Amino acid sequence: MRHKKPLTPVSVVAALAVSLLAAPAPALASPAPQADPTAQTARQPLERQVLPENDGWAAAGAGTTGGSAAGADRVYDVSSKTELLAAFASGGADPKIIRVHGDIAANVDASGSPLSCEDYASGTGYSLAQYLYDFDPARYGTTREPEGAQETARRAAAAKQAANIRWDIPSNTTIVGAGPDSSITGAALRINRAGNVIFRNLTVRDAADCFPAWDPTDGTTGNWNSEYDLLQIINGSTNVWVDHSHFTDAPNLDSAQPSYFGRPYQVHDGAVDVTNGSDLVTMSYNRFSDHDKLLLIGSTDSTNRGDAGKLRVTIHHNVFENVGQRAPRVRYGQVDVYNNHFKTSADSDVPYGYTFGAGVESHLYAEANAFTLPAGTPVASLIAYFKGKVIATTGNAVNGKIVDLRAAYNAAAPADRQLGADDSWTPVLRTHVNAAQAVPALLADAVGPVFTAGAAN
């Protein structure tokens, strides 16, 4: 029987991990069988594994080893918010391993009792009904952002929630799900000014914002804007590996939320965003489902966030199922997107917008991805223009047929939004690149949490 204690160190293997993933192979090689999760973790405990050489941008520089070198006194088994936050705080930036058991809820108090949106609003004076009354465009207008007592109260309530659910993962950390059912619910996780982090085998769900902000000046009709991402990689963080995890809004989908002022009351923001000068990130074998805004890479069109020359990200062998947009949307960065499966069902609760967003100074290289789309979906809609100039697309398949995505986009785009072929770089940090038609079957049972970590002693 597994024995768990708060922040109890367990005996561990002392040696650094060696990679058990597939060795590098030539581009468009024939399909390779996926490693058996049980056999893989039997040979090397999940929490001691490191990012393989050449496995995307996170393998650059010193590579990404996370907390794999942690001593026995820096290995933690956690099953509550209190234990998890204590593990984050323990030992500073020393290498540490954190194994998550069961589900850890973020919207709870110090004793573990659930907290509601009403609890966060208590004492601030915030009332959604009053907020809606005060900022009704028919009364307040549409030319200025909200200000006044209710906006001040909304910000105060939002600050209370943020202080409770926004958690930072420190440098030199490996955090893994102890089993495929391990999860974190309601948290806004961040890798913030940190380096050398491994995040694996976890389901992260529903970082819902209790207090979305109304902005009548956003777009032509105004919008509700929410605050939290499931995982942020921000403020110069570097060498991060996100692998075999699941990011989703379910079961609290935005489609179940009401509309106010004719706009959806959206309570979720991004899934995994990489912004503010962060760099050298690999996302592999993850599942993204039932979420609108997926992966924002790049903070703003301005250069004042330190993004220029950074934001090097690899996204490979992930499944994107019933998602809306930003898969990814890129500014400035060199982003390698290969061997992913993007699939949308005709009855998806998340309206489809686009997949690849070409933003300012973006260099997105999309190769050998598979798209499974409802009949009649225009191929041109897979790319969206956000002031980008170039994009590289090669060997991608739509419903089983190889299609030139850039050519399809340009055929439908006006002259001032044409995208040229990006010949400025060629990705080299790759593992095994499969033909696009093989990707759906290859990834069918290979993404998301599938591993079991070492048992607690």
Secondary structure, 3 states (H helix, E strand, C coil): CCCCCCCCCCCCCCCCCCCCCCCCCCCCECCCCCCCHHHHHHHCCHHHCCCCCCCCHHHCCCCCCCCCCCCHHHEEEECCHHHHHHHHHCCCCCCEEEEECCEEECCECCCCCECCHHHHHCCCCCCHHHHHHHCCHHHHCCCCCCCCHHHHHHHHHHHHHHHHHEEECCCCEEEEECCCCCEEECCEEEEECCEEEEEECCEEECCCCCCCEEECCCCCCCEEECCCCCEEEECCCEEEEEECCEEECCCCCHHHCCEECCEECCCCCCCEEECCCCEEEEEECCEEEEEEECCEECCCCCCCCCCCCCCCEEEECCEEEEEEECCCEECCCEEEEECCEEECCCCCCCCCCCCEEEECCCEEEEECCEEECCCCCCHHHHEEEEECCEEEEECEEECCEEECHHHHHHHHCCHHHCCEECCCCCCCCCCCCECHHHHHHHHCCCCCCCCCCCCCC
